[in-house]
Amino acid sequence: MCLQCGCGLPYDDMGEPDKNITVADIKKSVQSEAAKGMTTDEAIASIVKTWEKVNDEDKQFKAA
């Protein structure tokens, strides 16, 4: 969950694997055809860069 909440536990999905992002998710993502040959570090950098293209309303989304 640490990848989005800052808890410091990057491998722990806190019992909600469908909602919390872990290192395992990033590793799984680089195994796709689209990311073939990409490292996990490159994938994270790409996520950050691509985030700039996201609509402001989605950037500010907050769960109730």
Biopython code that builds the backbone (N, CA, C, O; Angstrom):
import numpy as np
from Bio.PDB.StructureBuilder import StructureBuilder

atoms = [
    (1, "MET", "N", (0.817, -1.199, 0.000)),
    (1, "MET", "CA", (0.000, 0.000, 0.000)),
    (1, "MET", "C", (0.855, 1.255, 0.000)),
    (1, "MET", "O", (0.393, 2.314, -0.424)),
    (2, "CYS", "N", (2.046, 1.161, 0.449)),
    (2, "CYS", "CA", (2.914, 2.317, 0.587)),
    (2, "CYS", "C", (3.021, 3.146, -0.684)),
    (2, "CYS", "O", (3.234, 4.357, -0.618)),
    (3, "LEU", "N", (2.879, 2.523, -1.811)),
    (3, "LEU", "CA", (3.075, 3.273, -3.035)),
    (3, "LEU", "C", (2.077, 4.413, -3.187)),
    (3, "LEU", "O", (2.353, 5.354, -3.931)),
    (4, "GLN", "N", (0.935, 4.371, -2.519)),
    (4, "GLN", "CA", (0.038, 5.515, -2.594)),
    (4, "GLN", "C", (-0.235, 6.166, -1.252)),
    (4, "GLN", "O", (-0.633, 7.331, -1.230)),
    (5, "CYS", "N", (-0.044, 5.484, -0.129)),
    (5, "CYS", "CA", (-0.445, 6.096, 1.140)),
    (5, "CYS", "C", (0.718, 6.584, 1.997)),
    (5, "CYS", "O", (0.525, 7.393, 2.905)),
    (6, "GLY", "N", (1.902, 6.104, 1.718)),
    (6, "GLY", "CA", (3.050, 6.553, 2.495)),
    (6, "GLY", "C", (3.268, 5.792, 3.795)),
    (6, "GLY", "O", (3.991, 6.267, 4.670)),
    (7, "CYS", "N", (2.659, 4.627, 3.936)),
    (7, "CYS", "CA", (2.797, 3.855, 5.177)),
    (7, "CYS", "C", (4.193, 3.254, 5.341)),
    (7, "CYS", "O", (4.563, 2.835, 6.438)),
    (8, "GLY", "N", (4.961, 3.212, 4.262)),
    (8, "GLY", "CA", (6.310, 2.659, 4.340)),
    (8, "GLY", "C", (6.373, 1.160, 4.131)),
    (8, "GLY", "O", (7.406, 0.544, 4.391)),
    (9, "LEU", "N", (5.291, 0.564, 3.668)),
    (9, "LEU", "CA", (5.243, -0.881, 3.454)),
    (9, "LEU", "C", (4.914, -1.170, 1.987)),
    (9, "LEU", "O", (3.768, -1.492, 1.671)),
    (10, "PRO", "N", (5.889, -1.062, 1.091)),
    (10, "PRO", "CA", (5.626, -1.153, -0.341)),
    (10, "PRO", "C", (5.185, -2.517, -0.857)),
    (10, "PRO", "O", (4.773, -2.638, -2.010)),
    (11, "TYR", "N", (5.267, -3.545, -0.015)),
    (11, "TYR", "CA", (4.887, -4.890, -0.445)),
    (11, "TYR", "C", (3.585, -5.369, 0.201)),
    (11, "TYR", "O", (3.138, -6.484, -0.070)),
    (12, "ASP", "N", (2.972, -4.540, 1.051)),
    (12, "ASP", "CA", (1.779, -4.926, 1.807)),
    (12, "ASP", "C", (0.538, -4.289, 1.198)),
    (12, "ASP", "O", (0.428, -3.064, 1.147)),
    (13, "ASP", "N", (-0.395, -5.115, 0.737)),
    (13, "ASP", "CA", (-1.632, -4.573, 0.146)),
    (13, "ASP", "C", (-2.701, -4.284, 1.199)),
    (13, "ASP", "O", (-3.824, -3.920, 0.850)),
    (14, "MET", "N", (-2.376, -4.437, 2.446)),
    (14, "MET", "CA", (-3.262, -4.141, 3.572)),
    (14, "MET", "C", (-4.602, -4.865, 3.473)),
    (14, "MET", "O", (-5.621, -4.377, 3.962)),
    (15, "GLY", "N", (-4.589, -6.034, 2.836)),
    (15, "GLY", "CA", (-5.799, -6.832, 2.721)),
    (15, "GLY", "C", (-6.765, -6.377, 1.637)),
    (15, "GLY", "O", (-7.874, -6.901, 1.535)),
    (16, "GLU", "N", (-6.354, -5.406, 0.826)),
    (16, "GLU", "CA", (-7.212, -4.911, -0.252)),
    (16, "GLU", "C", (-6.426, -4.864, -1.562)),
    (16, "GLU", "O", (-6.115, -3.784, -2.065)),
    (17, "PRO", "N", (-6.103, -6.039, -2.115)),
    (17, "PRO", "CA", (-5.270, -6.078, -3.316)),
    (17, "PRO", "C", (-5.886, -5.411, -4.537)),
    (17, "PRO", "O", (-5.167, -5.032, -5.462)),
    (18, "ASP", "N", (-7.204, -5.263, -4.553)),
    (18, "ASP", "CA", (-7.860, -4.619, -5.689)),
    (18, "ASP", "C", (-7.872, -3.094, -5.564)),
    (18, "ASP", "O", (-8.292, -2.404, -6.493)),
    (19, "LYS", "N", (-7.418, -2.563, -4.430)),
    (19, "LYS", "CA", (-7.449, -1.115, -4.213)),
    (19, "LYS", "C", (-6.080, -0.510, -3.937)),
    (19, "LYS", "O", (-5.866, 0.671, -4.211)),
    (20, "ASN", "N", (-5.159, -1.284, -3.407)),
    (20, "ASN", "CA", (-3.874, -0.740, -2.995)),
    (20, "ASN", "C", (-2.743, -1.164, -3.929)),
    (20, "ASN", "O", (-2.662, -2.326, -4.327)),
    (21, "ILE", "N", (-1.885, -0.233, -4.270)),
    (21, "ILE", "CA", (-0.807, -0.447, -5.228)),
    (21, "ILE", "C", (0.454, -0.886, -4.490)),
    (21, "ILE", "O", (0.915, -0.225, -3.559)),
    (22, "THR", "N", (0.998, -2.017, -4.929)),
    (22, "THR", "CA", (2.221, -2.540, -4.318)),
    (22, "THR", "C", (3.305, -2.703, -5.378)),
    (22, "THR", "O", (3.060, -2.534, -6.573)),
    (23, "VAL", "N", (4.490, -3.030, -4.921)),
    (23, "VAL", "CA", (5.599, -3.297, -5.835)),
    (23, "VAL", "C", (5.225, -4.445, -6.780)),
    (23, "VAL", "O", (5.594, -4.425, -7.955)),
    (24, "ALA", "N", (4.507, -5.426, -6.280)),
    (24, "ALA", "CA", (4.094, -6.557, -7.120)),
    (24, "ALA", "C", (3.264, -6.076, -8.310)),
    (24, "ALA", "O", (3.387, -6.624, -9.406)),
    (25, "ASP", "N", (2.426, -5.067, -8.112)),
    (25, "ASP", "CA", (1.618, -4.523, -9.206)),
    (25, "ASP", "C", (2.495, -3.866, -10.264)),
    (25, "ASP", "O", (2.251, -4.027, -11.460)),
    (26, "ILE", "N", (3.500, -3.137, -9.838)),
    (26, "ILE", "CA", (4.398, -2.488, -10.781)),
    (26, "ILE", "C", (5.206, -3.543, -11.539)),
    (26, "ILE", "O", (5.403, -3.428, -12.749)),
    (27, "LYS", "N", (5.670, -4.565, -10.827)),
    (27, "LYS", "CA", (6.413, -5.646, -11.486)),
    (27, "LYS", "C", (5.537, -6.358, -12.510)),
    (27, "LYS", "O", (5.997, -6.701, -13.599)),
    (28, "LYS", "N", (4.279, -6.578, -12.157)),
    (28, "LYS", "CA", (3.341, -7.223, -13.077)),
    (28, "LYS", "C", (3.122, -6.347, -14.316)),
    (28, "LYS", "O", (3.012, -6.855, -15.432)),
    (29, "SER", "N", (3.060, -5.045, -14.110)),
    (29, "SER", "CA", (2.783, -4.141, -15.227)),
    (29, "SER", "C", (3.898, -4.126, -16.268)),
    (29, "SER", "O", (3.625, -3.943, -17.455)),
    (30, "VAL", "N", (5.137, -4.312, -15.850)),
    (30, "VAL", "CA", (6.238, -4.278, -16.823)),
    (30, "VAL", "C", (6.357, -5.587, -17.608)),
    (30, "VAL", "O", (7.198, -5.707, -18.499)),
    (31, "GLN", "N", (5.522, -6.553, -17.277)),
    (31, "GLN", "CA", (5.502, -7.813, -18.019)),
    (31, "GLN", "C", (4.524, -7.760, -19.195)),
    (31, "GLN", "O", (4.419, -8.716, -19.963)),
    (32, "SER", "N", (3.811, -6.641, -19.333)),
    (32, "SER", "CA", (2.861, -6.515, -20.432)),
    (32, "SER", "C", (3.599, -6.307, -21.748)),
    (32, "SER", "O", (4.763, -5.907, -21.754)),
    (33, "GLU", "N", (2.934, -6.575, -22.846)),
    (33, "GLU", "CA", (3.529, -6.365, -24.172)),
    (33, "GLU", "C", (3.906, -4.898, -24.371)),
    (33, "GLU", "O", (4.946, -4.594, -24.955)),
    (34, "ALA", "N", (3.065, -3.998, -23.889)),
    (34, "ALA", "CA", (3.313, -2.565, -24.064)),
    (34, "ALA", "C", (4.576, -2.101, -23.345)),
    (34, "ALA", "O", (5.240, -1.166, -23.792)),
    (35, "ALA", "N", (4.905, -2.748, -22.244)),
    (35, "ALA", "CA", (6.047, -2.323, -21.435)),
    (35, "ALA", "C", (7.258, -3.246, -21.582)),
    (35, "ALA", "O", (8.220, -3.139, -20.821)),
    (36, "LYS", "N", (7.208, -4.122, -22.530)),
    (36, "LYS", "CA", (8.269, -5.119, -22.699)),
    (36, "LYS", "C", (9.653, -4.466, -22.706)),
    (36, "LYS", "O", (9.900, -3.536, -23.474)),
    (37, "GLY", "N", (10.540, -4.947, -21.862)),
    (37, "GLY", "CA", (11.894, -4.434, -21.783)),
    (37, "GLY", "C", (12.054, -3.265, -20.818)),
    (37, "GLY", "O", (13.169, -2.794, -20.595)),
    (38, "MET", "N", (10.947, -2.796, -20.244)),
    (38, "MET", "CA", (10.983, -1.672, -19.319)),
    (38, "MET", "C", (11.309, -2.167, -17.907)),
    (38, "MET", "O", (10.876, -3.251, -17.515)),
    (39, "THR", "N", (12.062, -1.384, -17.149)),
    (39, "THR", "CA", (12.316, -1.710, -15.752)),
    (39, "THR", "C", (11.197, -1.141, -14.886)),
    (39, "THR", "O", (10.416, -0.306, -15.343)),
    (40, "THR", "N", (11.123, -1.586, -13.660)),
    (40, "THR", "CA", (10.114, -1.040, -12.753)),
    (40, "THR", "C", (10.388, 0.441, -12.491)),
    (40, "THR", "O", (9.448, 1.224, -12.357)),
    (41, "ASP", "N", (11.650, 0.833, -12.416)),
    (41, "ASP", "CA", (11.996, 2.233, -12.215)),
    (41, "ASP", "C", (11.520, 3.084, -13.397)),
    (41, "ASP", "O", (11.006, 4.186, -13.208)),
    (42, "GLU", "N", (11.692, 2.571, -14.593)),
    (42, "GLU", "CA", (11.218, 3.275, -15.793)),
    (42, "GLU", "C", (9.693, 3.364, -15.803)),
    (42, "GLU", "O", (9.133, 4.376, -16.226)),
    (43, "ALA", "N", (9.023, 2.317, -15.343)),
    (43, "ALA", "CA", (7.559, 2.329, -15.296)),
    (43, "ALA", "C", (7.060, 3.408, -14.343)),
    (43, "ALA", "O", (6.122, 4.136, -14.668)),
    (44, "ILE", "N", (7.670, 3.516, -13.185)),
    (44, "ILE", "CA", (7.277, 4.546, -12.219)),
    (44, "ILE", "C", (7.519, 5.936, -12.803)),
    (44, "ILE", "O", (6.675, 6.821, -12.661)),
    (45, "ALA", "N", (8.652, 6.132, -13.451)),
    (45, "ALA", "CA", (8.950, 7.428, -14.067)),
    (45, "ALA", "C", (7.910, 7.757, -15.143)),
    (45, "ALA", "O", (7.499, 8.910, -15.277)),
    (46, "SER", "N", (7.493, 6.763, -15.895)),
    (46, "SER", "CA", (6.489, 6.965, -16.927)),
    (46, "SER", "C", (5.136, 7.321, -16.318)),
    (46, "SER", "O", (4.417, 8.165, -16.853)),
    (47, "ILE", "N", (4.793, 6.695, -15.220)),
    (47, "ILE", "CA", (3.539, 7.007, -14.526)),
    (47, "ILE", "C", (3.548, 8.465, -14.080)),
    (47, "ILE", "O", (2.566, 9.181, -14.279)),
    (48, "VAL", "N", (4.630, 8.899, -13.491)),
    (48, "VAL", "CA", (4.734, 10.275, -13.018)),
    (48, "VAL", "C", (4.623, 11.251, -14.192)),
    (48, "VAL", "O", (3.903, 12.246, -14.109)),
    (49, "LYS", "N", (5.327, 10.969, -15.267)),
    (49, "LYS", "CA", (5.295, 11.837, -16.447)),
    (49, "LYS", "C", (3.893, 11.877, -17.065)),
    (49, "LYS", "O", (3.404, 12.945, -17.436)),
    (50, "THR", "N", (3.266, 10.736, -17.172)),
    (50, "THR", "CA", (1.935, 10.650, -17.775)),
    (50, "THR", "C", (0.877, 11.301, -16.896)),
    (50, "THR", "O", (-0.128, 11.796, -17.406)),
    (51, "TRP", "N", (1.087, 11.307, -15.596)),
    (51, "TRP", "CA", (0.131, 11.904, -14.670)),
    (51, "TRP", "C", (-0.142, 13.373, -15.013)),
    (51, "TRP", "O", (-1.229, 13.882, -14.742)),
    (52, "GLU", "N", (0.822, 14.036, -15.597)),
    (52, "GLU", "CA", (0.649, 15.436, -15.985)),
    (52, "GLU", "C", (-0.455, 15.605, -17.027)),
    (52, "GLU", "O", (-0.984, 16.706, -17.182)),
    (53, "LYS", "N", (-0.807, 14.554, -17.733)),
    (53, "LYS", "CA", (-1.847, 14.616, -18.761)),
    (53, "LYS", "C", (-3.250, 14.333, -18.214)),
    (53, "LYS", "O", (-4.238, 14.462, -18.938)),
    (54, "VAL", "N", (-3.333, 13.957, -16.967)),
    (54, "VAL", "CA", (-4.613, 13.598, -16.351)),
    (54, "VAL", "C", (-5.431, 14.863, -16.084)),
    (54, "VAL", "O", (-4.874, 15.896, -15.712)),
    (55, "ASN", "N", (-6.738, 14.783, -16.273)),
    (55, "ASN", "CA", (-7.642, 15.907, -16.017)),
    (55, "ASN", "C", (-7.548, 16.360, -14.563)),
    (55, "ASN", "O", (-7.383, 15.545, -13.656)),
    (56, "ASP", "N", (-7.655, 17.658, -14.358)),
    (56, "ASP", "CA", (-7.573, 18.216, -13.010)),
    (56, "ASP", "C", (-8.577, 17.588, -12.052)),
    (56, "ASP", "O", (-8.257, 17.336, -10.891)),
    (57, "GLU", "N", (-9.801, 17.333, -12.540)),
    (57, "GLU", "CA", (-10.816, 16.746, -11.661)),
    (57, "GLU", "C", (-10.388, 15.358, -11.179)),
    (57, "GLU", "O", (-10.704, 14.975, -10.052)),
    (58, "ASP", "N", (-9.681, 14.608, -12.009)),
    (58, "ASP", "CA", (-9.202, 13.291, -11.590)),
    (58, "ASP", "C", (-7.990, 13.409, -10.672)),
    (58, "ASP", "O", (-7.799, 12.579, -9.783)),
    (59, "LYS", "N", (-7.177, 14.430, -10.881)),
    (59, "LYS", "CA", (-6.023, 14.646, -9.995)),
    (59, "LYS", "C", (-6.479, 14.993, -8.589)),
    (59, "LYS", "O", (-5.796, 14.670, -7.618)),
    (60, "GLN", "N", (-7.619, 15.642, -8.473)),
    (60, "GLN", "CA", (-8.104, 16.083, -7.168)),
    (60, "GLN", "C", (-9.158, 15.142, -6.561)),
    (60, "GLN", "O", (-9.741, 15.453, -5.523)),
    (61, "PHE", "N", (-9.399, 13.997, -7.205)),
    (61, "PHE", "CA", (-10.394, 13.057, -6.693)),
    (61, "PHE", "C", (-10.020, 12.608, -5.280)),
    (61, "PHE", "O", (-8.866, 12.286, -4.998)),
    (62, "LYS", "N", (-11.013, 12.594, -4.409)),
    (62, "LYS", "CA", (-10.805, 12.141, -3.038)),
    (62, "LYS", "C", (-11.972, 11.252, -2.659)),
    (62, "LYS", "O", (-13.131, 11.636, -2.816)),
    (63, "ALA", "N", (-11.667, 10.059, -2.157)),
    (63, "ALA", "CA", (-12.715, 9.136, -1.736)),
    (63, "ALA", "C", (-13.454, 9.706, -0.539)),
    (63, "ALA", "O", (-12.873, 10.363, 0.325)),
    (64, "ALA", "N", (-14.737, 9.441, -0.511)),
    (64, "ALA", "CA", (-15.575, 9.937, 0.587)),
    (64, "ALA", "C", (-15.356, 9.127, 1.845)),
    (64, "ALA", "O", (-15.977, 9.402, 2.872)),
]
sb = StructureBuilder()
sb.init_structure("model")
sb.init_model(0)
sb.init_chain("A")
sb.init_seg("    ")
for serial, (resi, resn, name, xyz) in enumerate(atoms, 1):
    if name == "N":
        sb.init_residue(resn, " ", resi, " ")
    sb.init_atom(name, np.array(xyz, "f"), 0.0, 1.0, " ", f" {name:<3s}", serial, name[0])
structure = sb.get_structure()
